[in-house]
Amino acid sequence: MYLKGTLIFFCGKMGAGKSTLSRQISQELNAILLSEDDWLSSLYPEEIKNFDDYLKYANRLKPFLKTHVRSILNSGISVVMDFPANTRNQRAWFKDIFLGEGIPHRLIYIDVDDKTCIEQIAQRQETNPERALFDTEEVFRHVTSFFQPPSTDEGFAIEFVKR
């Protein structure tokens, strides 16, 4: 029997630790790690100045990535995606990758309180000064206003991580 790779993706507020956990899991599983931040900063280094720019350029990646990730998963290699699954619409995009393909998945929901997220964002500003434009409490509050925790009625295999 031919095995397919597992799609692993994350839901959690900005600063919850999604990138850290995605790197850890990809190393543990020897899986491919795809980071939205890395793709966007490589492809559009000067274009993203605000949240609307981020949305515009992030949406440009998705059609290509969906097909590419599906091909990798169908070849038996697991993929860890450090892309946000923080709204129902974002999660629907992930579902479209694996639905109907017999591809297993894991949606890891990292539940962290706002205070801790803001503290972690402040630490990230110090260690990654190039992210200081977007790693602010103001951006956190704006992005969090759109956040929708996953629910069982969405049909995902959800793993809960409380920090």
Buried (B, 14 or more C-beta within 10 A) or exposed (E): EEEBBBBBBBBBBBBBBBBEBBBEBBEEBEBBBBBBBEBBEEEBEEEBEEEEEBEEBBEBBBEEBBEBBBEBBBEEBBBBBBBBBBBEEBBEBBBEBBEEEEBBBBBBBBEBEBEBBBEBBBEBBEEEEEBEEBBBBEBBEEBBEEBBEBEEEBEBEBEEBEE
